[in-house]
Amino acid sequence: MTFEEKLAKLSQIVERLEKGNDLPLEDSLKLFEEGVGLVRACRETLENAEQRVTNVLETDNF
């Protein structure tokens, strides 16, 4: 799954949890856990991208 796909999925999860009226507690917890996993994955992707940018800038003596 790409970064953008993860963000889209996370957005869908947040929307479902915010509505939440029709979700049983167990389903809400599963969605929450999935969302936390997506947040972690997105954060890791962003940290890797930031490191790549830093490496490029250091290599080019910016």
N, C-alpha and C positions, 0 to 999 in steps of 0.2 A: 504494500500500500504506500502510495506517495505521501509526502508531507501534506499536500493539499487535500488529498482524500481523507487523511486522518483528521484534519481540521473540520472538514465537512461532516464526517461521522460524529465527531465530538459535538459539533453544533446541533446535530439531530438529537443526540443523547440529552443535551442540556434542555432543548425544547421539550422533549418528552417528559423529562423530570420536572420541569417547571409546570407543565400542565398537570401531570401526576394524579389527577382525580380518579382515573380509571385503572391505575397500575397497582397491583398488589405489592405489599412491602418487599417480598422476595424478588420480584421483578425489578423494583426500584433499586434494590441493593446490587443486583447483577449489572444493571445499567451504570450505576455509580462506579462499580469496580472497573468496568470496561472503560469508562471515561477517564478514570485515574490512570489506567494503563496507557491510554492515548495521550494524555497530558505528558506523562513521562517520556513516551516515545518522541513526541514533538519537541520536548525540551532537549532531548539528546540530539536530535537532528539539528536543532538551532545551534547548540553548542559546537557540534562538529563543523557546521557552516562557518561559525564565527572563528573557529580555529584555522580553517582553511584560508579565510580572508586575512587573518593575522599573519599566517605563514607567507602568503603572497606579498603582503605589504612589507614584511621584514626582508624578504628575498630581493625585492625591488628597491630597497632602501628608502621607502617613503617616510 
